[in-house]
């Protein structure tokens, strides 16, 4: 027996006894206190062409209450510095043929005509070259911190202006966490080098709170367990 017939056989005696129509929800069936109309409604409901269409409720978002993105916990004191547009890209500095070119061809190898990837590579190579002159080639922690700092400051304005790009936001959060971790290692290894690195990169470092995962309830349970 079909679903519509079961409904009709159960509701028909009630409709014949009662003179007042029954109340049904609008989302289930539109039934009237008449057996003939009830049958017609049940048949029409069983047909696929007459099935009720339900639409998703519209949700209105108040964008004024959305908090702006804030990456102050990265502890960078300055933003990314602007590059000189007439400066040669770092990878073309050691090519003597470029110096002999006419000006209208030489400017094609400058920062102004470089892509975003080439500009980021230029920033990184300039910082790494400066570090190798000051600290030496063996400073592995300093090189990693400088590389991550360039990436973080380059990506931060884009993530703050484009909230829809969650992938780059997650990448930025991971870079900040990794830099803090390496700074902690450098602080334990050599405190003077750690302070020098903070001055050079113009940033600060806050030690993680040792009680950030502390729970008095769990501490009490452990205390009662081992007593």
C-alpha positions in Angstrom: 0.0 0.0 0.0 1.4 3.4 -1.0 2.0 6.2 1.4 -0.9 8.4 0.1 -3.4 5.5 0.6 -2.2 5.0 4.2 -2.8 8.6 5.0 -6.2 8.6 3.3 -7.4 5.5 5.2 -6.3 6.9 8.5 -7.7 10.4 8.2 -11.0 9.7 6.4 -12.9 8.5 9.5 -11.9 11.5 11.4 -13.0 13.8 8.6 -16.4 12.1 8.4 -17.0 12.4 12.1 -15.8 16.0 12.6 -17.6 18.9 11.0 -14.6 21.3 11.4 -11.6 20.9 9.2 -8.3 19.7 10.7 -5.2 21.9 10.8 -2.1 20.7 9.0 1.2 22.3 8.5 1.8 24.1 5.2 5.1 22.2 4.7 3.5 18.8 4.7 0.0 18.7 3.0 -2.6 21.3 2.0 -5.6 19.3 3.0 -9.3 20.3 3.2 -12.1 18.7 5.3 -13.5 16.9 2.3 -12.7 13.3 1.4 -12.8 14.0 -2.4 -10.5 17.0 -2.2 -8.3 15.1 0.2 -7.9 12.3 -2.3 -7.1 14.8 -5.1 -4.5 16.5 -2.9 -2.8 13.2 -2.0 -2.7 12.2 -5.7 -1.2 15.5 -6.7 1.4 15.3 -3.9 2.5 11.9 -5.1 3.2 13.3 -8.6 6.7 14.6 -9.0 5.6 17.6 -11.0 3.5 18.9 -8.1 5.9 18.4 -5.2 6.6 21.4 -3.0 9.8 23.2 -3.6 11.6 24.5 -0.4 14.1 27.3 -0.7 16.9 28.0 1.6 16.3 30.8 4.1 18.3 34.0 3.3 20.8 35.0 5.9 21.8 38.7 6.0 25.3 39.4 7.3 26.0 42.7 8.9 29.5 43.5 7.6 29.9 46.4 9.9 30.2 44.0 12.9 33.0 41.9 11.3 36.3 42.6 13.0 39.2 43.5 10.7 42.1 41.2 10.4 44.9 41.9 12.8 48.4 40.4 12.8 49.9 42.5 15.6 50.9 39.3 17.3 53.6 38.9 14.6 55.4 41.7 16.5 56.8 43.4 13.5 57.6 47.1 14.3 57.8 48.2 10.6 56.1 47.4 7.4 57.7 46.2 4.2 59.9 48.9 2.7 59.3 50.1 -0.8 61.9 49.2 -3.4 63.7 51.8 -5.6 62.1 51.4 -9.1 65.4 52.3 -10.9 67.5 49.7 -9.0 68.8 46.6 -10.9 67.4 43.3 -9.8 69.9 41.4 -7.7 70.4 38.5 -10.1 71.5 40.8 -12.9 74.0 42.8 -10.9 77.0 40.7 -11.8 76.4 40.7 -15.5 78.7 43.3 -17.1 76.9 43.2 -20.5 73.8 44.9 -18.9 75.9 47.9 -17.9 76.9 48.5 -21.6 73.3 48.4 -22.8 71.4 51.6 -23.8 69.1 53.1 -21.2 65.9 52.0 -22.9 67.1 48.3 -22.7 68.8 48.5 -19.3 65.6 49.6 -17.6 64.0 46.3 -18.5 66.2 44.6 -15.9 65.2 47.0 -13.1 62.7 46.5 -10.3 60.1 48.6 -12.0 59.7 46.0 -14.8 60.1 42.9 -12.6 57.3 40.6 -11.6 56.1 40.0 -8.1 58.0 36.8 -7.8 61.2 38.6 -9.0 60.7 41.4 -6.5 60.3 39.0 -3.6 63.4 37.1 -4.7 65.3 40.4 -5.0 64.3 41.4 -1.4 65.4 38.1 0.0 68.7 38.0 -1.8 69.5 41.5 -0.7 68.8 40.6 3.0 70.8 37.4 2.7 73.8 39.1 1.2 73.7 41.7 4.0 73.6 39.0 6.6 76.5 37.0 5.1 78.6 40.2 5.2 77.7 40.9 8.9 77.4 37.4 10.5 79.0 35.0 8.0 77.7 32.1 6.0 77.3 29.8 9.0 74.5 31.8 10.6 71.7 29.4 9.8 69.0 30.6 12.3 69.6 34.2 11.2 69.1 33.3 7.5 65.8 31.5 8.2 64.5 34.4 10.4 65.4 36.9 7.7 63.8 34.9 4.9 60.6 34.3 6.9 60.4 38.1 7.8 60.6 39.1 4.2 57.8 36.6 3.3 55.6 37.7 6.2 55.9 41.4 5.5 55.3 40.8 1.8 52.2 38.7 2.4 50.5 40.6 5.2 49.0 43.5 3.2 47.5 41.1 0.7 45.9 38.9 3.3 44.4 41.9 5.1 42.9 43.3 1.9 41.6 40.0 0.6 39.8 38.2 3.3 38.4 35.5 1.0 41.8 33.9 0.4 42.0 31.5 3.3 44.9 29.6 1.9 47.3 32.5 2.0 46.0 33.5 5.4 46.8 30.1 6.8 50.2 30.2 5.1 50.9 33.5 6.8 49.9 32.2 10.2 52.2 29.2 9.8 55.1 31.5 8.8 54.6 33.7 11.9 54.5 30.6 14.2 57.6 29.1 12.5 59.6 32.4 12.9 58.7 32.6 16.6 59.9 29.1 17.1 63.2 29.7 15.5 63.6 33.0 17.5 63.1 30.9 20.7 65.9 28.5 19.5 68.2 31.4 18.8 67.5 33.0 22.2 68.5 29.8 24.0 71.6 29.3 21.8 73.1 32.8 21.8 71.3 35.7 23.6 73.6 38.4 22.0 72.9 37.2 18.5 69.2 37.0 19.3 69.2 40.7 20.5 71.2 41.8 17.4 68.7 40.0 15.1 65.8 41.7 16.7 67.4 45.1 16.1 68.3 44.3 12.5 64.9 43.0 11.6 63.1 45.7 13.7 60.8 43.4 15.6 60.1 42.2 19.1 59.7 38.8 20.7 57.4 37.8 23.5 58.0 34.5 25.3 55.0 32.1 25.2 52.9 31.9 28.4 53.8 28.7 30.3 50.3 28.6 31.8 48.3 29.1 28.6 47.2 25.4 28.7 46.8 25.3 32.5 43.4 24.1 33.8 42.8 24.2 37.6 40.2 21.4 37.3 42.7 19.1 35.6 45.4 20.1 38.0 43.1 19.1 40.9 42.3 15.8 39.3 46.0 15.0 38.9 46.7 16.0 42.5 43.9 13.7 43.8 45.1 10.9 41.6 48.7 10.8 42.9 48.0 11.5 46.5 
